[in-house]
Amino acid sequence: MIPMNMVTPPPELAAITALQSKLVSALRPILPEHALLWEPEDTIPYECDGLAAYRRMPLAVALPETEAQVAQILKVCFDMQVPIVPRGSGTGLSGGAMPISQGLVLSLAKLKKIISIDPFTRTAVVQPGVRNLAISEAVAHLGLYYAPDPSSQIACSIGGNVNENSGGVHCLKYGLTLHNVLKVRGILMSGEIVEFGSLAPDSPGLDLLAIVMGSEGMLAVVTEVTVKLIAKPKLARVIMASFDDIEKGADAVAAIIAAGIIPAGLEMMDKATTRAVEEFVHAGYDLEAETILLCESDGTPEEVAEEIERMTKVLEQAGASGIQISQNEAERLKFWSGRKNAFPAAGRLAPDYYCMDGTIPRRNIGTLLRRIQGMEKKYGLACLNVFHAGDGNMHPLILFNGADQEEWHRAEEFGTEILEACVELDGTITGEHGVGIEKINSMCVQFGEGERESFWGVKAAFDPERLLNPDKAIPTLNRCAEYGRMRISGGNLPHPELERF
Ligand SMILES: Cc1cc2nc3c(=O)[nH]c(=O)nc-3n(C[C@H](O)[C@H](O)[C@H](O)COP(=O)(O)OP(=O)(O)OC[C@H]3O[C@@H](n4cnc5c(N)ncnc54)[C@H](O)[C@@H]3O)c2cc1C
């Protein structure tokens, strides 16, 4: 009989505690004391990434300082069959780095050396924990920079950028992470070292570089990245154009690209966003405009002058109600300041905001914005729209109060409806923030069974035991059945052996 003053932990909790002790004992000989955390007060900062609505405590957190330690940790976890969640800076917005309760968080943040910089080949070799902006800062004296510029670039790591194939304002012209990385080195869950890509633009054999890009920590732990550097443009200027109608603004985006112009940046903000940021940055935005477009041109002074003139004409023909062109660098930065601060400005309007990330063909931007206006009424929540218009990558910011569970569920449903509208409008449920845990159900809407099975086939080639970041990005058949998105063909239910929910 158990004495009254002793509380026996439930069996699952006892099993987790036992597994934790076993894992910590196995990892202790590999890592210095300060690089292994397991007490809740130490591991709590790792319970979520930038998507704070989803949280879970891990068994432990390892912070290796060398590639050799990473390999040893993987071996220990492989032998113990403990799943691993790799983590860069934790700025991800889809819960990709959210822990697994019976798994280890493997932080790569301490691997932050810039290994080499070669101005002749215009490349740099960096460890995964190097911050995106730190690369450009390290090569600025050579007149070079690393082009992909996620708005989180001050904090996010290059390892995270590779695993999310991150984009940013300048990716329309200069490409995503995929187009600016030559080679990636990583370690498989089994401990095998793998390399994707090569220093030459073409490499012998199958080119697998694109497979690791955006693989969300599911294939290999990235330990080294060779990035391309490009020359800093001599000049940049930005046009700020106002439109009295959202669809006119959206059509102007399509018209610029149709005119054969690829601006260095092409971003859009709706009226609600402009009003929110103007209070915050005082950039002189047109507060009556239904939407504002920021169109940047960069290059030599002659190239910029010519492109600005061409873009101005297209914007006028598209019905812009006002056009301002930055006259100097300070003014250019001022025009951009609102766009760059849109997320913090949203944070001033409501206790919480939920940032969605879907992509649609540019011609459908206006239609989606109109639909979102209807959804605001349906869910009783406001939404700010700010986005990479040139890429058709939308970032609706749904405002809500996280202290109210019912309001959070409404925000979640609002977000899901936006993603499903993106699919209906020939787009995708993700742009640059990955699938993670956030959009895993929406993957059932976007992809059919055959496609999802082929994704599992790729995963199995790298991680047959499904130990690297499991339960993220690719939904299982069961999950899609539960979500009610199994396709029934000819009245025959696929996989009748599965339990239905
Ligand atoms: C304010 C704000 C603005 C943002 N703006 C943009 C934007 O403009 N464009 C954009 O693309 N994103 C943006 N993001 C999202 C986020 O910053 C990017 O996805 C970024 O690439 C994540 O990098 P991280 O180092 O923080 O990775 P984490 O969040 O730590 O991890 C992201 C994913 O990568 C995996 N991972 C990380 N490191 C490794 C590694 N070394 N090996 C294997 N897997 C790894 C993780 O398991 C996870 O699945 C923004 C985020 C915030 C908070």
The ligand as a Tripos MOL2 file, in Angstrom:
@<TRIPOS>MOLECULE
LIG
   53    58     1     0     0
SMALL
NO_CHARGES

@<TRIPOS>ATOM
      1 C1          9.9670   38.9640  -37.2790 C.3       1 LIG1
      2 C2         10.2640   37.8080  -38.2060 C.ar      1 LIG1
      3 C3         10.3930   38.0630  -39.5640 C.ar      1 LIG1
      4 C4         10.6520   37.0090  -40.4380 C.ar      1 LIG1
      5 N1         10.8160   37.2950  -41.7720 N.ar      1 LIG1
      6 C5         11.1080   36.3060  -42.6290 C.ar      1 LIG1
      7 C6         11.3200   36.6000  -44.0110 C.ar      1 LIG1
      8 O1         11.2510   37.7450  -44.4590 O.2       1 LIG1
      9 N2         11.6050   35.5620  -44.8140 N.ar      1 LIG1
     10 C7         11.7050   34.2720  -44.3540 C.ar      1 LIG1
     11 O2         11.9860   33.3860  -45.1510 O.2       1 LIG1
     12 N3         11.5010   33.9800  -43.0740 N.ar      1 LIG1
     13 C8         11.2260   34.9510  -42.1890 C.ar      1 LIG1
     14 N4         11.0330   34.6590  -40.8620 N.ar      1 LIG1
     15 C9         11.0620   33.2450  -40.4190 C.3       1 LIG1
     16 C10        12.4360   32.7410  -39.9050 C.3       1 LIG1
     17 O3         13.2310   33.7930  -39.4490 O.3       1 LIG1
     18 C11        13.1690   31.9690  -41.0070 C.3       1 LIG1
     19 O4         12.4370   30.8080  -41.3410 O.3       1 LIG1
     20 C12        14.5940   31.5430  -40.6270 C.3       1 LIG1
     21 O5         15.2240   30.9230  -41.7190 O.3       1 LIG1
     22 C13        14.6640   30.6060  -39.4350 C.3       1 LIG1
     23 O6         16.0260   30.5310  -39.0260 O.3       1 LIG1
     24 P1         16.4080   30.0600  -37.5600 P.3       1 LIG1
     25 O7         17.8830   30.0090  -37.4720 O.co2     1 LIG1
     26 O8         15.7350   30.9010  -36.5530 O.co2     1 LIG1
     27 O9         15.8320   28.5820  -37.5830 O.3       1 LIG1
     28 P2         14.9190   27.8320  -36.5110 P.3       1 LIG1
     29 O10        13.6290   28.5520  -36.3080 O.co2     1 LIG1
     30 O11        15.7190   27.5110  -35.3210 O.co2     1 LIG1
     31 O12        14.6340   26.4800  -37.3130 O.3       1 LIG1
     32 C14        13.9010   26.4920  -38.5110 C.3       1 LIG1
     33 C15        13.8620   25.0670  -39.0950 C.3       1 LIG1
     34 O13        15.1630   24.7010  -39.5330 O.3       1 LIG1
     35 C16        15.6430   23.5400  -38.8410 C.3       1 LIG1
     36 N5         17.0700   23.7900  -38.5720 N.ar      1 LIG1
     37 C17        17.6330   24.9080  -38.0590 C.ar      1 LIG1
     38 N6         18.9670   24.8030  -38.0670 N.ar      1 LIG1
     39 C18        19.2650   23.5860  -38.5940 C.ar      1 LIG1
     40 C19        20.4750   22.8930  -38.8860 C.ar      1 LIG1
     41 N7         21.6700   23.4250  -38.6690 N.pl3     1 LIG1
     42 N8         20.3850   21.6540  -39.4210 N.ar      1 LIG1
     43 C20        19.1920   21.0770  -39.6810 C.ar      1 LIG1
     44 N9         18.0330   21.6990  -39.4480 N.ar      1 LIG1
     45 C21        18.0580   22.9330  -38.9130 C.ar      1 LIG1
     46 C22        14.7660   23.4160  -37.6080 C.3       1 LIG1
     47 O14        14.6090   22.0600  -37.2240 O.3       1 LIG1
     48 C23        13.4520   24.0050  -38.1020 C.3       1 LIG1
     49 O15        12.7090   23.0250  -38.7830 O.3       1 LIG1
     50 C24        10.7630   35.6780  -39.9590 C.ar      1 LIG1
     51 C25        10.6530   35.4380  -38.5900 C.ar      1 LIG1
     52 C26        10.3960   36.4830  -37.7170 C.ar      1 LIG1
     53 C27        10.2790   36.1790  -36.2620 C.3       1 LIG1
@<TRIPOS>BOND
     1     1     2 1
     2     2     3 ar
     3     2    52 ar
     4     3     4 ar
     5     4     5 ar
     6     4    50 ar
     7     5     6 ar
     8     6     7 ar
     9     6    13 1
    10     7     8 2
    11     7     9 ar
    12     9    10 ar
    13    10    11 2
    14    10    12 ar
    15    12    13 ar
    16    13    14 ar
    17    14    15 1
    18    14    50 ar
    19    15    16 1
    20    16    17 1
    21    16    18 1
    22    18    19 1
    23    18    20 1
    24    20    21 1
    25    20    22 1
    26    22    23 1
    27    23    24 1
    28    24    25 2
    29    24    26 1
    30    24    27 1
    31    27    28 1
    32    28    29 2
    33    28    30 1
    34    28    31 1
    35    31    32 1
    36    32    33 1
    37    33    34 1
    38    33    48 1
    39    34    35 1
    40    35    36 1
    41    35    46 1
    42    36    37 ar
    43    36    45 ar
    44    37    38 ar
    45    38    39 ar
    46    39    40 ar
    47    39    45 ar
    48    40    41 1
    49    40    42 ar
    50    42    43 ar
    51    43    44 ar
    52    44    45 ar
    53    46    47 1
    54    46    48 1
    55    48    49 1
    56    50    51 ar
    57    51    52 ar
    58    52    53 1
@<TRIPOS>SUBSTRUCTURE
     1 LIG1         1 GROUP 0 **** ****
